[in-house]
Amino acid sequence: MAGSQGPDLAVMDIRLADRTDGVEAAIELFSTLGIRSIFVSAHADVETRKRAAPASPVGWLQKPYPAEALIRLIRAHLSEPSA
């Protein structure tokens, strides 16, 4: 879907449906389509962040987080010259 829709970024959880790994999905989005992610998850430990580094994340929000924090990250990313 990302290939045909061309989103500017993805909001990604670490644990996805069907036990899919959000880190792997984010890395694939970035490496194949150049789409970066904002990770929103209860998992923000150092090891998870290291594993996700190849996805070049825009940022991390640890659950629970206020909607305003997500909006700020999205706006900041969309206002970047390369976005």
Long-range contacts (C-beta under 8 A, 24 or more apart in sequence): 2-29, 2-33, 2-35, 3-32, 3-33, 6-33, 7-35, 8-35, 8-77, 8-78, 8-83, 9-35, 9-36, 9-37, 9-38, 9-58, 9-74, 9-77, 9-78, 9-83, 10-35, 10-36, 10-37, 10-38, 11-37, 11-38, 11-40, 11-70, 12-37, 12-38, 12-39, 12-40, 12-41, 13-39, 13-40, 13-41, 14-39, 14-41, 14-42, 14-43, 14-48, 15-41, 15-43, 23-48, 23-51, 23-52, 23-55, 26-52, 26-55, 26-57, 27-52, 27-54, 27-55, 29-55, 30-54, 30-55, 30-56, 36-77, 38-70, 38-73, 38-74, 38-77, 40-65, 40-70
